[in-house]
Amino acid sequence: MLINAIKTFLVRPRSTRNIIRFNKRNTSSSTKLTSSYYHHSSSLPFIYKTLSQNFDETATEYANDECYVFKSEQKRYTFKSFKDEVDSLAASLLELGLEKNDRFAVWLPNTSENATMSFVASKLGLVKVSINPAYVGRELEYCINKVGCKAILLSSSVKSIDSLSIFRHLVPELDQQSSTNELSLKRLPTLKHIILTGKQQPPKSLPIHSYRNLLEHGAKISHNKLNERQASVNPDSPVAIFFTSGTTGHPKAATLTNFGMINMSQGLTEHLGPHFTRLCVPIPMFHIFCEVVGVLNVATSKCKMVFPAILPDPVATMRAIHEEKCTAMIGAPIIFRDILAHPDRKKYDLTSLAYCGLGASPMSIEFLRQVEMELPVKRAAQLYGMTENSAILTSSLWTGDENQTRRLASLGRCMPRLEIKVVDREGTTVPIGQQGEIWARGFPIMLGYYGDTQKTNEAITPSGWLRTGDEGRMDEDGYLFYIGRQKEMIIRGGVNIYPIEIENAIIEHPNVSEAQVFSIPDARHGEEICAWIKLKPDASKCEPEDIARFLLDKIAFFKIPKYIRIVDKFILTPTGKVQKFKMSESMVNELNKK
């Protein structure tokens, strides 16, 4: 039944795809667009292999070169040593009876075991289910049961989080299980195997496998059956499930394929490979951005991925760049803001950075200029995408150094072999410069949301277009410019208002560091505008009234927020995305108390 549930994703036909090869393109094309549709054509051939099959070939070619550095674990892997660990663990899991399409939960921070499971899953035909290590019992239970996980990999603790205790509280009958063969758990009925990382052995009273023991056992046994299993895995099969971050509600389980992820990795290698010689990766592995842009690069190229710490840490990140002479860094804006504001930044040499790719949340051109000038870095650029499209739709680095304003202000052009368009509410492509919803089509689009046909059909059209839910516009050269989330659009008195326009006006104030604009229900206007504002550390006294006065000659009167609050922090998801719906709830509760 569970296998059939996965197979239901495979019946959706793939959209027709054209093929390209990346070379630096002249952004001033002789043929200008008149309609907001752009296809990034190229001669780059598709890879029709699984992630693990392609990694094995790369590992053979670069066996003695380093591929991963886990600073907090003091571990360094060559391509050969990492492949050996993948093969050993995969061989042991095969003996445990894990079958193709079984879902395998990984409830870990940024550790070597987490990266290993990405390739083990591909090698065995499993589906790796990445779960936020900060989740507590109820959230963990939801994720495991939503997709029917058969096994879970966890550590005993993550910083101050006692992971094993949280798990044991969820399944108290675990202590009464007599064997590690196959478990029977009331609240987690599909879960049959538990694997614990770390040097310490699991408590003998618990039916839990030791990751370390599985590695040692797998290194001693024959890998003939493992090789047979890997050869039988279809490149079109699902390999990963990532839960959407839930900025607007309950997480959905986006299901991605080997084919989509390996070819996205290949496209990024072609585009950004020269910068990714030594890439610093401070973002969480349970986020698709990290998995595709950080973990999987080694499947398609000779490169070194440096993970500074198990959780985001600005000091560890700066130290890693300094010690490893990292040539690039990726992350959400919050990571860069933390580094820029850190009092010890000057203690570290960050000048090796040639490129910084920022994504996961909107950002202003002023902030990107600040990153370039103060970090410093030779080139900062935006990466735009979603979990549902295997991380990256567009990159603003396509413009190179020919147009700095376009590189910093736009989302960029779509990645090779993808199509992108801007449409009106009827799905009709709009003229150049007119705003509408951004749609995308191509090989990396998810199979669907696991177990949720209705939500899948709402997100993907019958012709294979992914509705992003983002409003944007396209220029005559195919570059996208972000306007805002459709769901964040404020309709005040029948007038459409986009928060990002107001946010950009607010941050022009010399005392303002960041601003978030959202709405709350209003009896008269339907919605009313609110703004939460963070001031710069050295800001002089600034009151909400000062902000309102500042905006008088910047935006129309009806766009000036009625409610302005100066705050120390915003409400964020664990990946650094602002949760405006929670900020709206907080604002409503505050006003109701008055």
SULKAHU-V759996 format. One record per residue. N is the residue number from 1. SS is DSSP state (H for helix, E for strand, C for the rest). OMEGA is omega in degrees with one decimal (999 if undefined). Layout:
n=N ss=SS omega=OMEGA
n=N ss=SS omega=OMEGA
//
This chain:
n=1 ss=C omega=-179.9
n=2 ss=H omega=178.0
n=3 ss=H omega=177.8
n=4 ss=H omega=179.0
n=5 ss=H omega=176.9
n=6 ss=H omega=-176.3
n=7 ss=H omega=-179.6
n=8 ss=H omega=177.8
n=9 ss=H omega=-170.2
n=10 ss=H omega=-178.7
n=11 ss=C omega=179.5
n=12 ss=C omega=-176.1
n=13 ss=C omega=175.7
n=14 ss=C omega=175.2
n=15 ss=C omega=177.6
n=16 ss=C omega=-176.8
n=17 ss=C omega=171.8
n=18 ss=C omega=-170.7
n=19 ss=C omega=179.7
n=20 ss=E omega=167.4
n=21 ss=C omega=-178.3
n=22 ss=C omega=161.2
n=23 ss=C omega=-178.8
n=24 ss=C omega=-174.3
n=25 ss=C omega=175.2
n=26 ss=C omega=-175.9
n=27 ss=C omega=178.1
n=28 ss=C omega=-177.3
n=29 ss=C omega=179.8
n=30 ss=C omega=178.1
n=31 ss=C omega=-179.4
n=32 ss=C omega=179.5
n=33 ss=C omega=172.9
n=34 ss=C omega=178.2
n=35 ss=E omega=-173.4
n=36 ss=C omega=174.9
n=37 ss=E omega=178.5
n=38 ss=E omega=175.6
n=39 ss=E omega=-179.2
n=40 ss=C omega=-176.6
n=41 ss=C omega=-175.8
n=42 ss=C omega=178.7
n=43 ss=C omega=-179.6
n=44 ss=E omega=-178.1
n=45 ss=C omega=176.5
n=46 ss=C omega=171.4
n=47 ss=C omega=177.6
n=48 ss=C omega=178.0
n=49 ss=C omega=174.1
n=50 ss=C omega=176.7
n=51 ss=H omega=-175.5
n=52 ss=H omega=178.4
n=53 ss=H omega=-179.4
n=54 ss=H omega=177.7
n=55 ss=H omega=-179.7
n=56 ss=H omega=178.7
n=57 ss=H omega=178.6
n=58 ss=H omega=-179.5
n=59 ss=H omega=177.1
n=60 ss=H omega=-177.5
n=61 ss=H omega=-176.1
n=62 ss=C omega=-169.7
n=63 ss=C omega=-172.6
n=64 ss=C omega=177.5
n=65 ss=C omega=178.0
n=66 ss=E omega=178.1
n=67 ss=E omega=-179.0
n=68 ss=E omega=171.7
n=69 ss=E omega=176.7
n=70 ss=E omega=-170.4
n=71 ss=H omega=-176.1
n=72 ss=H omega=178.0
n=73 ss=H omega=-174.2
n=74 ss=C omega=179.1
n=75 ss=E omega=175.1
n=76 ss=E omega=-178.5
n=77 ss=E omega=162.9
n=78 ss=E omega=176.9
n=79 ss=H omega=-178.7
n=80 ss=H omega=-176.3
n=81 ss=H omega=177.8
n=82 ss=H omega=177.0
n=83 ss=H omega=178.5
n=84 ss=H omega=179.8
n=85 ss=H omega=177.8
n=86 ss=H omega=-177.4
n=87 ss=H omega=-178.4
n=88 ss=H omega=179.7
n=89 ss=H omega=-179.7
n=90 ss=H omega=-179.4
n=91 ss=H omega=179.6
n=92 ss=H omega=179.5
n=93 ss=H omega=176.1
n=94 ss=H omega=177.3
n=95 ss=H omega=179.2
n=96 ss=C omega=176.1
n=97 ss=C omega=177.1
n=98 ss=C omega=-174.5
n=99 ss=C omega=177.8
n=100 ss=C omega=178.3
n=101 ss=C omega=172.0
n=102 ss=C omega=176.6
n=103 ss=E omega=-174.8
n=104 ss=E omega=-177.4
n=105 ss=E omega=174.1
n=106 ss=E omega=-175.8
n=107 ss=E omega=-172.7
n=108 ss=C omega=170.2
n=109 ss=C omega=-177.8
n=110 ss=C omega=-179.8
n=111 ss=C omega=178.3
n=112 ss=H omega=-180.0
n=113 ss=H omega=178.6
n=114 ss=H omega=178.7
n=115 ss=H omega=179.6
n=116 ss=H omega=-176.8
n=117 ss=H omega=176.7
n=118 ss=H omega=-178.3
n=119 ss=H omega=174.2
n=120 ss=H omega=179.9
n=121 ss=H omega=179.3
n=122 ss=H omega=-177.7
n=123 ss=H omega=-177.2
n=124 ss=H omega=-176.5
n=125 ss=C omega=177.9
n=126 ss=C omega=174.9
n=127 ss=E omega=179.2
n=128 ss=E omega=-179.5
n=129 ss=E omega=-176.7
n=130 ss=E omega=-177.1
n=131 ss=C omega=179.8
n=132 ss=C omega=-178.3
n=133 ss=C omega=177.6
n=134 ss=C omega=179.4
n=135 ss=C omega=176.0
n=136 ss=C omega=-170.0
n=137 ss=H omega=-176.4
n=138 ss=H omega=179.5
n=139 ss=H omega=177.5
n=140 ss=H omega=179.0
n=141 ss=H omega=179.8
n=142 ss=H omega=-176.1
n=143 ss=H omega=-178.8
n=144 ss=H omega=-176.7
n=145 ss=H omega=180.0
n=146 ss=H omega=-176.4
n=147 ss=H omega=176.0
n=148 ss=C omega=-178.3
n=149 ss=E omega=179.0
n=150 ss=E omega=-178.9
n=151 ss=E omega=177.9
n=152 ss=E omega=175.4
n=153 ss=E omega=-177.6
n=154 ss=E omega=173.6
n=155 ss=C omega=-179.2
n=156 ss=C omega=178.8
n=157 ss=C omega=173.8
n=158 ss=E omega=-173.7
n=159 ss=C omega=-177.6
n=160 ss=C omega=-178.9
n=161 ss=E omega=179.1
n=162 ss=C omega=-172.3
n=163 ss=H omega=-177.0
n=164 ss=H omega=177.7
n=165 ss=H omega=177.3
n=166 ss=H omega=-179.0
n=167 ss=H omega=-179.3
n=168 ss=H omega=176.7
n=169 ss=H omega=179.2
n=170 ss=H omega=-178.7
n=171 ss=C omega=-176.4
n=172 ss=H omega=-178.9
n=173 ss=H omega=179.4
n=174 ss=H omega=-179.5
n=175 ss=H omega=-178.4
n=176 ss=H omega=179.1
n=177 ss=C omega=-173.0
n=178 ss=C omega=-173.5
n=179 ss=C omega=176.0
n=180 ss=C omega=-176.1
n=181 ss=C omega=175.8
n=182 ss=C omega=-176.6
n=183 ss=C omega=173.6
n=184 ss=C omega=-173.3
n=185 ss=C omega=-172.9
n=186 ss=C omega=-175.0
n=187 ss=C omega=178.2
n=188 ss=C omega=-169.4
n=189 ss=C omega=-178.2
n=190 ss=C omega=-173.8
n=191 ss=C omega=-176.2
n=192 ss=C omega=-176.3
n=193 ss=E omega=177.2
n=194 ss=E omega=-179.1
n=195 ss=E omega=-176.3
n=196 ss=E omega=177.3
n=197 ss=C omega=177.2
n=198 ss=C omega=-177.6
n=199 ss=C omega=-179.1
n=200 ss=C omega=177.5
n=201 ss=C omega=175.7
n=202 ss=C omega=176.2
n=203 ss=C omega=-176.8
n=204 ss=C omega=-178.6
n=205 ss=C omega=-176.4
n=206 ss=C omega=179.7
n=207 ss=C omega=-176.0
n=208 ss=C omega=177.0
n=209 ss=E omega=173.7
n=210 ss=E omega=177.2
n=211 ss=H omega=-177.7
n=212 ss=H omega=179.2
n=213 ss=H omega=178.5
n=214 ss=H omega=177.5
n=215 ss=H omega=-177.8
n=216 ss=H omega=179.2
n=217 ss=H omega=-178.0
n=218 ss=H omega=179.4
n=219 ss=H omega=-175.5
n=220 ss=H omega=-173.1
n=221 ss=C omega=178.9
n=222 ss=C omega=178.6
n=223 ss=C omega=-178.5
n=224 ss=H omega=179.3
n=225 ss=H omega=177.4
n=226 ss=H omega=179.2
n=227 ss=H omega=178.2
n=228 ss=H omega=179.8
n=229 ss=H omega=-177.7
n=230 ss=H omega=-178.8
n=231 ss=H omega=-176.1
n=232 ss=H omega=-176.7
n=233 ss=C omega=-178.3
n=234 ss=C omega=177.3
n=235 ss=C omega=179.9
n=236 ss=C omega=-176.3
n=237 ss=C omega=176.9
n=238 ss=E omega=-178.7
n=239 ss=E omega=-175.5
n=240 ss=E omega=171.0
n=241 ss=E omega=174.9
n=242 ss=E omega=177.7
n=243 ss=E omega=175.9
n=244 ss=C omega=-168.1
n=245 ss=C omega=173.0
n=246 ss=C omega=178.3
n=247 ss=C omega=-179.8
n=248 ss=C omega=179.1
n=249 ss=C omega=-174.2
n=250 ss=C omega=179.7
n=251 ss=C omega=174.2
n=252 ss=C omega=-173.5
n=253 ss=E omega=-179.9
n=254 ss=E omega=-174.5
n=255 ss=E omega=-173.4
n=256 ss=E omega=-174.3
n=257 ss=E omega=170.9
n=258 ss=H omega=-176.2
n=259 ss=H omega=-178.7
n=260 ss=H omega=-174.8
n=261 ss=H omega=179.8
n=262 ss=H omega=-180.0
n=263 ss=H omega=171.3
n=264 ss=H omega=176.5
n=265 ss=H omega=179.2
n=266 ss=H omega=179.5
n=267 ss=H omega=177.8
n=268 ss=H omega=177.1
n=269 ss=H omega=179.1
n=270 ss=H omega=-174.9
n=271 ss=H omega=-171.0
n=272 ss=H omega=-175.6
n=273 ss=H omega=-179.7
n=274 ss=H omega=178.8
n=275 ss=H omega=-171.6
n=276 ss=C omega=178.3
n=277 ss=C omega=175.7
n=278 ss=E omega=-172.9
n=279 ss=E omega=175.1
n=280 ss=E omega=-173.2
n=281 ss=E omega=-179.2
n=282 ss=C omega=-176.9
n=283 ss=C omega=-173.9
n=284 ss=C omega=-179.7
n=285 ss=C omega=178.6
n=286 ss=C omega=177.1
n=287 ss=C omega=-176.2
n=288 ss=H omega=179.5
n=289 ss=H omega=179.3
n=290 ss=H omega=-176.2
n=291 ss=H omega=-173.6
n=292 ss=H omega=-175.7
n=293 ss=H omega=-177.2
n=294 ss=H omega=-172.8
n=295 ss=H omega=-166.7
n=296 ss=H omega=-179.7
n=297 ss=H omega=-176.2
n=298 ss=H omega=178.6
n=299 ss=H omega=-173.5
n=300 ss=C omega=-176.4
n=301 ss=C omega=172.2
n=302 ss=C omega=-178.9
n=303 ss=C omega=179.9
n=304 ss=E omega=178.6
n=305 ss=E omega=-176.8
n=306 ss=E omega=178.5
n=307 ss=E omega=-172.3
n=308 ss=C omega=-174.3
n=309 ss=C omega=-178.9
n=310 ss=C omega=176.6
n=311 ss=C omega=-179.5
n=312 ss=C omega=-176.5
n=313 ss=C omega=-175.4
n=314 ss=H omega=-179.5
n=315 ss=H omega=178.2
n=316 ss=H omega=179.2
n=317 ss=H omega=178.8
n=318 ss=H omega=179.7
n=319 ss=H omega=180.0
n=320 ss=H omega=178.0
n=321 ss=H omega=-179.2
n=322 ss=H omega=-174.2
n=323 ss=H omega=-175.8
n=324 ss=H omega=-178.1
n=325 ss=C omega=-177.7
n=326 ss=C omega=-179.0
n=327 ss=C omega=-178.8
n=328 ss=E omega=174.8
n=329 ss=E omega=175.8
n=330 ss=E omega=177.4
n=331 ss=E omega=174.3
n=332 ss=C omega=-179.3
n=333 ss=H omega=-177.4
n=334 ss=H omega=179.0
n=335 ss=H omega=-179.7
n=336 ss=H omega=178.1
n=337 ss=H omega=-179.9
n=338 ss=H omega=179.1
n=339 ss=H omega=-178.9
n=340 ss=H omega=-176.7
n=341 ss=C omega=-173.3
n=342 ss=C omega=-177.6
n=343 ss=C omega=-177.7
n=344 ss=C omega=-174.7
n=345 ss=H omega=-175.7
n=346 ss=H omega=178.8
n=347 ss=H omega=-174.9
n=348 ss=C omega=178.0
n=349 ss=C omega=-178.3
n=350 ss=C omega=-172.2
n=351 ss=C omega=177.1
n=352 ss=C omega=-177.3
n=353 ss=C omega=176.1
n=354 ss=C omega=-175.3
n=355 ss=E omega=170.5
n=356 ss=E omega=177.4
n=357 ss=E omega=-176.9
n=358 ss=E omega=178.8
n=359 ss=C omega=175.5
n=360 ss=C omega=176.1
n=361 ss=C omega=-178.4
n=362 ss=C omega=178.8
n=363 ss=C omega=-177.2
n=364 ss=C omega=177.7
n=365 ss=H omega=179.0
n=366 ss=H omega=179.8
n=367 ss=H omega=179.9
n=368 ss=H omega=175.6
n=369 ss=H omega=177.7
n=370 ss=H omega=178.1
n=371 ss=H omega=-178.7
n=372 ss=H omega=-173.3
n=373 ss=H omega=-170.6
n=374 ss=H omega=-176.9
n=375 ss=C omega=-11.5
n=376 ss=C omega=175.1
n=377 ss=C omega=-176.7
n=378 ss=C omega=-179.1
n=379 ss=E omega=169.3
n=380 ss=E omega=-178.3
n=381 ss=E omega=179.9
n=382 ss=E omega=169.7
n=383 ss=E omega=-175.7
n=384 ss=E omega=176.7
n=385 ss=C omega=-175.9
n=386 ss=C omega=171.8
n=387 ss=H omega=-173.6
n=388 ss=H omega=179.0
n=389 ss=H omega=178.8
n=390 ss=C omega=166.7
n=391 ss=C omega=-167.3
n=392 ss=C omega=171.2
n=393 ss=C omega=-174.8
n=394 ss=E omega=173.9
n=395 ss=E omega=179.9
n=396 ss=H omega=178.9
n=397 ss=H omega=177.3
n=398 ss=H omega=-179.6
n=399 ss=H omega=179.7
n=400 ss=C omega=179.6
n=401 ss=C omega=-176.3
n=402 ss=C omega=-175.7
n=403 ss=C omega=-175.4
n=404 ss=H omega=-179.4
n=405 ss=H omega=178.8
n=406 ss=H omega=179.5
n=407 ss=H omega=-176.8
n=408 ss=H omega=-173.2
n=409 ss=H omega=-175.6
n=410 ss=C omega=171.2
n=411 ss=C omega=179.0
n=412 ss=E omega=174.7
n=413 ss=E omega=179.0
n=414 ss=E omega=-178.7
n=415 ss=C omega=-179.9
n=416 ss=C omega=175.0
n=417 ss=C omega=177.7
n=418 ss=C omega=172.3
n=419 ss=E omega=177.6
n=420 ss=E omega=178.3
n=421 ss=E omega=176.7
n=422 ss=E omega=-171.6
n=423 ss=E omega=174.5
n=424 ss=C omega=-175.0
n=425 ss=C omega=177.0
n=426 ss=C omega=-179.4
n=427 ss=C omega=179.9
n=428 ss=C omega=179.9
n=429 ss=E omega=-176.4
n=430 ss=C omega=176.4
n=431 ss=E omega=178.1
n=432 ss=C omega=177.1
n=433 ss=C omega=-180.0
n=434 ss=C omega=-177.3
n=435 ss=C omega=179.0
n=436 ss=E omega=179.7
n=437 ss=E omega=177.6
n=438 ss=E omega=175.1
n=439 ss=E omega=179.7
n=440 ss=E omega=179.3
n=441 ss=E omega=176.5
n=442 ss=C omega=-169.9
n=443 ss=C omega=-174.0
n=444 ss=C omega=-177.9
n=445 ss=C omega=-177.1
n=446 ss=C omega=171.0
n=447 ss=C omega=-179.7
n=448 ss=E omega=173.2
n=449 ss=E omega=-175.5
n=450 ss=C omega=175.0
n=451 ss=C omega=-177.2
n=452 ss=C omega=-178.5
n=453 ss=H omega=-178.3
n=454 ss=H omega=-179.9
n=455 ss=H omega=177.3
n=456 ss=H omega=-179.3
n=457 ss=H omega=175.8
n=458 ss=H omega=-175.7
n=459 ss=H omega=-175.2
n=460 ss=E omega=-179.1
n=461 ss=C omega=177.7
n=462 ss=C omega=179.3
n=463 ss=C omega=171.7
n=464 ss=C omega=178.9
n=465 ss=C omega=174.9
n=466 ss=E omega=174.5
n=467 ss=E omega=-174.8
n=468 ss=E omega=-174.0
n=469 ss=E omega=178.4
n=470 ss=E omega=174.0
n=471 ss=E omega=178.9
n=472 ss=E omega=174.2
n=473 ss=E omega=-178.5
n=474 ss=E omega=175.7
n=475 ss=C omega=-171.7
n=476 ss=C omega=176.2
n=477 ss=C omega=175.9
n=478 ss=C omega=177.7
n=479 ss=C omega=-179.5
n=480 ss=E omega=175.3
n=481 ss=E omega=-174.6
n=482 ss=E omega=175.7
n=483 ss=E omega=178.0
n=484 ss=E omega=175.2
n=485 ss=E omega=176.4
n=486 ss=H omega=-177.5
n=487 ss=H omega=178.1
n=488 ss=H omega=-179.6
n=489 ss=C omega=-178.5
n=490 ss=E omega=176.0
n=491 ss=E omega=-176.7
n=492 ss=E omega=-179.5
n=493 ss=C omega=179.3
n=494 ss=C omega=-179.6
n=495 ss=E omega=178.4
n=496 ss=E omega=-178.8
n=497 ss=E omega=-178.3
n=498 ss=C omega=-175.8
n=499 ss=H omega=-174.2
n=500 ss=H omega=178.0
n=501 ss=H omega=179.9
n=502 ss=H omega=178.5
n=503 ss=H omega=180.0
n=504 ss=H omega=177.9
n=505 ss=H omega=-178.2
n=506 ss=H omega=-175.6
n=507 ss=C omega=171.0
n=508 ss=C omega=179.1
n=509 ss=C omega=-174.3
n=510 ss=C omega=-179.3
n=511 ss=C omega=-172.3
n=512 ss=E omega=175.2
n=513 ss=E omega=-178.5
n=514 ss=E omega=177.0
n=515 ss=E omega=175.2
n=516 ss=E omega=-177.8
n=517 ss=E omega=-178.1
n=518 ss=E omega=-176.2
n=519 ss=E omega=169.4
n=520 ss=E omega=179.2
n=521 ss=E omega=179.2
n=522 ss=E omega=-175.2
n=523 ss=C omega=-174.4
n=524 ss=C omega=-174.1
n=525 ss=C omega=-174.3
n=526 ss=E omega=175.5
n=527 ss=E omega=175.4
n=528 ss=E omega=-172.5
n=529 ss=E omega=176.6
n=530 ss=E omega=175.9
n=531 ss=E omega=169.4
n=532 ss=E omega=-172.5
n=533 ss=E omega=172.3
n=534 ss=E omega=-179.7
n=535 ss=E omega=175.7
n=536 ss=C omega=-178.0
n=537 ss=C omega=-177.1
n=538 ss=C omega=-175.5
n=539 ss=C omega=172.2
n=540 ss=C omega=-177.1
n=541 ss=C omega=-177.7
n=542 ss=C omega=-178.5
n=543 ss=C omega=177.1
n=544 ss=H omega=179.9
n=545 ss=H omega=178.1
n=546 ss=H omega=178.9
n=547 ss=H omega=-179.7
n=548 ss=H omega=178.6
n=549 ss=H omega=-179.5
n=550 ss=H omega=-175.8
n=551 ss=H omega=-173.0
n=552 ss=C omega=-179.4
n=553 ss=C omega=-179.9
n=554 ss=C omega=-178.8
n=555 ss=C omega=179.6
n=556 ss=C omega=-174.6
n=557 ss=H omega=-176.1
n=558 ss=H omega=177.5
n=559 ss=H omega=-179.9
n=560 ss=C omega=-176.5
n=561 ss=C omega=176.9
n=562 ss=C omega=-178.8
n=563 ss=E omega=179.5
n=564 ss=E omega=178.7
n=565 ss=E omega=171.9
n=566 ss=E omega=-174.1
n=567 ss=C omega=176.7
n=568 ss=C omega=-178.2
n=569 ss=C omega=175.5
n=570 ss=C omega=174.2
n=571 ss=C omega=-173.4
n=572 ss=E omega=166.8
n=573 ss=C omega=178.6
n=574 ss=C omega=179.5
n=575 ss=C omega=174.7
n=576 ss=C omega=177.2
n=577 ss=C omega=179.6
n=578 ss=E omega=177.7
n=579 ss=C omega=-175.0
n=580 ss=H omega=-179.4
n=581 ss=H omega=176.6
n=582 ss=H omega=175.7
n=583 ss=H omega=176.9
n=584 ss=H omega=178.2
n=585 ss=H omega=179.5
n=586 ss=H omega=-179.6
n=587 ss=H omega=178.4
n=588 ss=H omega=179.4
n=589 ss=H omega=179.2
n=590 ss=H omega=-177.9
n=591 ss=H omega=179.8
n=592 ss=H omega=-179.9
n=593 ss=C omega=-176.5
n=594 ss=C omega=999
//
